[in-house]
Amino acid sequence: MRSRDAVRQGELNGFLDAGSELHGKLRFEQTFRIEGSFAGEVDSPGDLVVAGRGEAEGEIRVGRLVVAGTVRGRVVASRRVEVSPGGRLLAEVETPCLVVADGAWLQGPCRMVRPDAAEEASPAALPAALVGGLRPAGS
């Protein structure tokens, strides 16, 4: 899926243009598009689109995340995460639906959850295999 399609599905609440840099907390209702650089916390029930040259780093809690640029940190998406060709997702990911296209990059632990459980998830709920490595059966 192309990141421009994601913007068409919901009303665009905001836009961080290429060459712009923002640090802090971001909250929005429907769709926000990042083409610049963001570092901090994102909290929204809507869609976050990180475009081809966009970068986002930090704690990201959204309904849906579309990655065509680069995202680092921790992602909790209550509906879906999509990594487009050329996109780089270097994060701990928790979502009920994960789509990684050919040519996309995904690095980090992933946890698939029920749609209603994604909102209640916490780092303490991660399985030991994601936190400290795999353990032999029976131990």
N, C-alpha and C positions, 0 to 999 in steps of 0.2 A: 504494500500500500504506500502511496506517495503521501508525504506530510501535508501537501496542499489540500488533499482530499479530506483530511481530518478537520481542517479549518472550515470547510464547507458544511460539515455536519452540525456544527454548533455556532452560536453567535460568538464572534471574537470579542473578548473583554479587554484584551491588552496585547501589547507587542513590545518586545525588547529588540531594537534594531541592531544590525551588524555594526560593530565599532562601539557599542554601548556596553557598560559594565555595571552590574548591580549586586550589592551585598545586603542580605537581610532576610526578612520574612515576606513571602508572597502569598496573597490570598485572592481568589477570583471565583466567579460563579460558573461560567460556562467553558470558554476556551481561551488559552493564553499561548502565544507563540514566541519562542526565544530564538533569535538569530545572532544575538550578542553573547555575553558571558554573564551567568548568574551563579552566585554562591550563597548558600544559606538554607532556609527552610521553605518548602512549598506545601500548602495545605488547601486542598480544593476538592469538591465533588465532581468537578468538570474535567476537561481534557487539557493536558499540557503537551505542546508540540515543540520539540527541540529540533529546529531545522538544520540543514546540511552544515552550515558553519557555526551553528549554535553550540554552546557549552553550558551544562548545568552540573553543579556539584553540591551535595549536602543530603539532607533528609527530605525525601519527596513522597508526599501522600496525596494521591489524586484518584479520580475515577478511572481515567485512561491516560496512558503515556505513549506517545509516538516519538521514536528516536530516529532521526536521520543524521544528527550531529553526534555529540559526545555527552554521556551522562555518567557521573561518578558518585558513589555514596551508597545510600540505602533507599530503595524504592518499594512502596506499598501501593499497589493499584487495586482498587476494589472491583474493577471490571475487566481491564485488559492492559497488557503491555505489548507494543509492536516495535520491532527493531527493523528498520528499512535497510535496503542495500546501501552499504557505506556507513551505516550507523554503528556507533560503538557504545555498548552498555557495559560499564565496568563497575558493577554494583551487586549488593545483596538484594535479591528481588523476591517479592512476595505478591502473588496475584492468582486469580482463578484461571486466567488465560494468557499464555505467552506465545507470541508469534515471532519467529526469527527468520527473516528472509535470507535467501542465498546472497552472499556477499556482505552480510552483517557480521558484527563481532560481539560476542557475549562472553564475559568473564566474571565469575563470581557465583556464589551459591544461590540456587533458586528453590523456592518453596511454593508448590501449588496448593491453594486453599479453596474452600467453598466460597462462593461470592459473598455470603453474609459473614464469613469468618475473617476476611481480609481486613475489615474495619476494626475488628477486635484484636488483631494479631499484635504480638509484642516480641522483642528480641528474646525474652526468656522462653517463649514458646517454640523456638527453633529446635529441631532434633539435634542430638549430640553429633550426628554425622556431619552436620553443616558447621558446627561450632568447633569441635575438636578432632575431626578426622573420623574415619571409619573404625569401628571396633569389631573384633572377631566374633562370630556367632557364638552364643552361649556365655559371653563374658559380661 
